Amino acid sequence: MEQTTLLVQFALDDGRRFVEALHSQPEFDLNAAFWHYHSDLDRWTLIIATPIVDKAGAGAAYERIIATIDAMEPPFQWLQFTDVYAKSPNDPLVVAARENNKPIAIASPGRFVRGTYWNEFYIDEAYLYYVA
């Protein structure tokens, strides 16, 4: 699939570096991080789940996300701010990701998931970096 090839070739390394950078920030409580392919939009989004969304709002989470992206050296080759969606750990898709996947440690290799259901969500494709 062309989208998967694009994700593998250009986005996985950027996504991993970004997730590790967020996870290394003590004030950024990362709950889950995964690429999710939206077949209806024909695009991949990087889901970042953090309780910051519940405590201080999505804007506060995006401020930290943007600051992290801007501070990366070397800069990302592919990842852009518009690819990242900040979500609450209580978001139904994030809850489904946790309930339907074994925990993945930040230092572990990621894992592709294809053609399955996470609760009521059909997952065309996803790539999991971290699931608490």
Secondary structure as UniProt FT lines:
FT   HELIX           2..6
FT   HELIX           7..11
FT   HELIX           12..23
FT   TURN            26..27
FT   STRAND          32..38
FT   TURN            39..42
FT   STRAND          43..49
FT   HELIX           52..56
FT   HELIX           58..71
FT   HELIX           81..83
FT   STRAND          84..87
FT   TURN            89..90
FT   HELIX           92..99
FT   TURN            106..107
FT   STRAND          111..118
FT   TURN            119..120
FT   STRAND          121..131
//
